[in-house]
Amino acid sequence: HANLLGAATTESLAPRIVTGFSDRDVEQLLGLDPAKEGALTLVALGRTDVEPPPRPKLPDISFETAPLSRSEVDYPAIREMHAASSLSSGADAEAWRQSTFEPGTLGAPGSVFRGPPPGELPRESLESVIRRRGSTRAFDRAAALSLEQLVAVLECASVELPADFGAPSSGPLVDFYLIAHAVEGIPAGTYYYRRAERSLELLRAGEFRDLAGRLGLFQELPADAAVNVYCLADLDRVFAVRGDRGYRAAQLEGGIRGGLMYLAAYAQRFGATGLTFLDDEVIDFFSPHARGKDVMFLTALGKSVRRRS
């Protein structure tokens, strides 16, 4: 989504993410079997002042699909979650879009490290960055990032999203929590990014490379990276305003903001990769500050190194 939004914006197509739609009507339009397939989000491109015509009667569509594997694996929990977060009509979708999520208030911070003034990213076309963008397979543990580079990534990932769940009157659904291993200008430890102040609040100082590897599902990448950025959401607050549909929005926002971190990292000529994680242990690790939140996405950042074959 981050690549699509960026490319569409470059082409002046006014992209907008739409998560408030009638699932039943979209599934009928595309001929989807809701027991096996579902629409997660729409992306609207272009803008017009012309009133849309009345909706025509939708014909039933039935496509024959080719199997992707020899055997099909069913995940009932996924189907149940999708059904629980579905909207059954356009009226329900409109009401959902009108809800406004207000971010929680922040307490007084402890030790704070303020980022440098915003600088310009290297002058390179977005298309070129997207073509270079990949997922780093190995990080150079000995190479540090500068605080300026890290703040540039966090600022790029904090921009207002052109989405029906990210109106100017609403706050972001996700917060950034970090495990910094090697960032020049700040001690190793855990941090919370205070967006409005462009600052990193130190939660706990210490060396946590081994633990970061465990939290990142026992992988070397989060242990070797310079910093890990977790997108966390307070789902109870999200559900209170946006209902079960809010889970889709929070997951989507976490993924998009992770994608923006990718682009900002590759624009500055260092690496990034998205990883999975041990959900509950991540929250325990960042608590008490993160208590009551859930993890949506993890992005590891650092200088790439090529492994010898």
HELIX and SHEET records of a PDB file:
HELIX    1   1 ALA A    2  THR A   10  1                                   9    
HELIX    2   2 ASP A   23  LEU A   30  1                                   8    
HELIX    3   3 PRO A   76  ALA A   84  1                                   9    
HELIX    4   4 GLY A   90  GLN A   98  1                                   9    
HELIX    5   5 LEU A  126  ARG A  132  1                                   7    
HELIX    6   6 LEU A  147  CYS A  156  1                                  10    
HELIX    7   7 ARG A  195  GLU A  197  5                                   3    
HELIX    8   8 ARG A  209  LEU A  215  1                                   7    
HELIX    9   9 GLU A  220  ASP A  224  1                                   5    
HELIX   10  10 LEU A  235  ARG A  242  1                                   8    
HELIX   11  11 ARG A  245  ALA A  267  1                                  23    
HELIX   12  12 ASP A  279  PHE A  286  1                                   8    
SHEET    1   A 2 ARG A  16  VAL A  18  0                                        
SHEET    2   A 2 LEU A  42  ALA A  44 -1                                        
SHEET    1   B 7 VAL A 112  ARG A 114  0                                        
SHEET    2   B 7 SER A 199  ALA A 205 -1                                        
SHEET    3   B 7 GLY A 189  ARG A 194 -1                                        
SHEET    4   B 7 VAL A 174  ALA A 180 -1                                        
SHEET    5   B 7 VAL A 227  ALA A 233 -1                                        
SHEET    6   B 7 ASP A 294  GLY A 302 -1                                        
SHEET    7   B 7 GLY A 271  LEU A 275 -1                                        
SHEET    1   C 2 LEU A 145  SER A 146  0                                        
SHEET    2   C 2 VAL A 183  GLU A 184  1                                        
END                                                                             
